[in-house]
């Protein structure tokens, strides 16, 4: 009969390897090949020596852990209307376990009965979750139950129960469900002790609808940023796949150290890189969802970007990290407190921030009415700005408030070429912001000040950094601009101070983009 063989090295002794050939077949014994000693004798006595002895710290088996914790893990089956967009995540290269669309009644969504009133196609999907209380509260991912019409929970012993959504949080991709009943087996979040990078973890869940699957691996890293504003993820290499979403990651004591949420997957399947929401974040969010059904976060009404090395150098802050304010909401908390575009925030409530994401997370920890202390660099000086926090709108509301994209083509009746005033500055021809340039470049009335880029020299640093015709330069360095002369004066001032680049704040299509450092030619 054919036999599949896989050879692998399991140990080394005296410079020689011990190889084991694993053979498929009922009742077959594993042939052992032993390294030979100098006189032809075996270095290992097959009757007394173990084939494999784990090193100190490595468990011989995860069976006890699995037996203890697996009753708390459930499969979650969801029926919902087909919404292709809702099934797609926007993080390039990441798969957050959207599931295959399975329309009821076939591709047509059911028979039309001749009146074109076809029922909405349904999709069935599955994920994982786990009990966090004996009275039926279950944690899972938001994307598992988002848009669900019907949710069914299946326990390890096959019991099926209808579940209702208590609350969902898009910001952390967490949700809490509730089933009726008492005395459910449950597990606890571990928030006081963090396993080290390299420590063992076990993931339990429902990958590919294979209920009660356990996989093991190690913690690969902490504080992974995969594009979510409010979560620093734990990276694990315990295999997780579609259907593992919402399941727990356990340490070797059976404590929940994370909630499985995403995998890095160019192929759609596991490549050994998974991400879990840390237990401290999950516990805080789920407690709020149980208490009030939703999450509230602090908000100051400012658009920010990470301070790049080029920007830091252009502001005279070489080696510093922080978040730079690019815009403030009119009438919002930040504007009322005096925060301004160009300010560089280096700490929030005494906590240093190294990026826009870190600042967003620290601000979000506050509640409406709280005073948020911002340590700020402005025009080379350090100061503190106290902002009274508002309540952060939903992501959908923030997107709506961002305004619609404009059209960079010339408007009807507009001039073919913008009137240019003065010599080129930083490789750009500059035009005033007036009715003529507004018409040509469709610059909205909400843009109140600045100068317009009429052309960009292709070999200039401005072109390399992405500036283009129709961009409005609002400020250069610390100077607000109203003419090409203002831009030239700002460049001269910056050059006298020994700076090699000057930060320009740019609006495009009425939106504030970012501060862009443009090199000053010698």
Protein Blocks (a to p, Z undefined) as FASTA:
>chain_A
ZZddddddfbdeehiacdddddedehiacdddddddfkopafbdfklmcfbdcdehiafb
fklmmmmmmmmpccddddddddfklmpcfbehiaehiacdddehijnopaeklnopacdd
ddddddddddfbfnopacddfklmgoiabdcdddfkopacddddfbdcfklopacddded
ehiacddddfkbccdehiacddddjehhighiacddddfbghiaehiakbccdddfbdcd
ehjgopacddfkopafbdcfbdcdfkopaehiacdddfklmmmmmmmmmmnopacdddeh
iacddddfklmmmnopghiacdddfbdcehiaklmnopaehiacfbeehiacfbfklmmm
mmmmpcehiacdddddeehiacdddddddddddfklmmmmnopaddfbdcehiafbdcde
djdeehiacddddfklmmmnopafklmgdcddfbdcfkbmklmnopaehiacfbgcjbcc
fbfklmmmmmmmmmmnopabdcddddeehiacbdcdddddZZ
